[in-house]
Amino acid sequence: HRVDRRQRQMCIRDRVNINVRCPNDLEVDNCPGVFYQMISNLVINSLIHGFDEEDEGDIELVVSKNNQLLFIDYKDTGKGMKKEVLDKLFNPFFTTRRGTGGSGLGAYIIYNLVTHRLDGTIHCASQVGEGVHYHIEVPTH
């Protein structure tokens, strides 16, 4: 029985909990559409690459602010990445899913949104079996 990509994401979504921790009074004077696209791509990448159909897990998004910087910590408890994959993560057209619909642009788009559109920084840490952890810092204005 073949499950297409969209159906697979829906199956996974039922077993992956998404937890968001963000102060209710946090305000940022920046591009809301860019934040939406960045976070959407992070979640989609986790669902596609981090979890198989039968996997259960968690995605956690923690947002905080200190002076003029916004901190976004994004973690999942998925499969994680080998060092060779992590080293190429933000390269355009690099994918581990060639032939199954992967374009290799998801992480590249995230990187460009953070560094060019939001004038911030992004780092990713991961080990096989340990999930991923993105740490993002962007100015609040």
Buried (B, 14 or more C-beta within 10 A) or exposed (E): EEEEEEEBBEBBEEEBEEEEEEEEEEEBEBBEEBBEBBBEBBBEBBBBBBBEEEEEBBBBBEBEBEEEEBBBBBBBBBBBBEEEBBEBBBEEEBBBEEEEEBEBBBBBBBBBBBBEBBEBEBEBBBEEEBBBBBBBBBBBE
